[in-house]
Amino acid sequence: MMGCRDPEGTRTDAELISALQRTWLLPKDGVHDAAAEAKFSLDSIVGDDGSNYSAGEKQMLALCRALAKNSRIIVLVSLIN
């Protein structure tokens, strides 16, 4: 999973975990959620084309990458009618 979130390898584990927590994929410090930690830990396995993640989870992971990169501009588009 780490390569998917930080392909350049420039972020620390703490920075990546912080981005996961800010996107609500991992619980905040002090809270334990075994299911989320198993699915979104830095060493979890990613299936082909992210097949083990829902479309919404993939969107949240994309937001997580943008936060981890400290992007100045993030464009969010909702396709809900």
C-alpha positions in Angstrom: 0.0 0.0 0.0 2.9 2.4 0.7 3.9 2.5 -2.9 0.4 3.5 -3.9 0.2 6.3 -1.4 3.7 7.6 -1.8 5.2 6.4 -5.2 8.2 8.7 -4.8 9.1 7.5 -1.3 9.5 11.0 0.0 7.1 10.9 2.9 7.6 9.4 6.4 5.3 6.7 7.8 4.0 9.3 10.3 3.1 11.7 7.5 1.2 9.0 5.6 -0.6 7.8 8.7 -1.6 11.4 9.4 -3.0 11.8 5.9 -5.0 8.6 6.3 -6.4 9.8 9.6 -7.3 13.2 8.1 -9.3 11.4 5.4 -11.0 9.2 8.0 -9.5 6.0 6.6 -7.7 5.3 9.8 -9.0 6.2 13.3 -7.4 9.1 15.2 -4.7 8.3 17.8 -5.9 6.4 20.8 -8.9 4.8 19.0 -8.5 1.2 17.8 -10.4 -0.1 14.8 -8.9 -3.5 13.7 -10.9 -3.7 10.4 -9.7 -0.2 9.2 -6.1 -0.9 10.4 -6.0 -4.2 8.5 -7.4 -2.6 5.3 -5.5 0.7 5.3 -2.2 0.0 7.1 1.0 0.9 5.3 1.9 -2.7 4.7 -1.6 -3.9 3.5 -1.9 -5.6 0.1 -3.5 -3.8 -2.8 -5.3 -6.0 -5.3 -5.1 -5.6 -9.1 -6.4 -2.2 -10.0 -7.4 -1.7 -6.3 -10.0 -4.5 -6.6 -10.2 -4.9 -2.8 -11.3 -1.3 -2.4 -14.7 0.3 -3.2 -15.0 3.3 -5.5 -15.5 5.6 -2.5 -12.4 4.1 -0.7 -10.3 4.7 -3.9 -11.5 8.3 -4.0 -10.5 8.8 -0.3 -7.1 7.2 -1.0 -6.6 9.7 -3.9 -7.5 12.5 -1.5 -5.0 11.0 1.0 -2.3 11.1 -1.6 -3.0 14.8 -2.3 -2.9 15.6 1.4 0.3 13.7 1.9 1.9 15.6 -1.0 0.8 18.9 0.6 -0.9 19.9 -2.6 -1.8 23.6 -2.7 -4.9 23.0 -4.8 -7.2 20.0 -4.7 -10.1 19.9 -7.1 -13.1 17.8 -5.8 -15.8 16.9 -8.3 -19.1 15.3 -7.3 -21.1 13.4 -9.9 -24.2 13.2 -7.8 -27.2 14.5 -9.6 
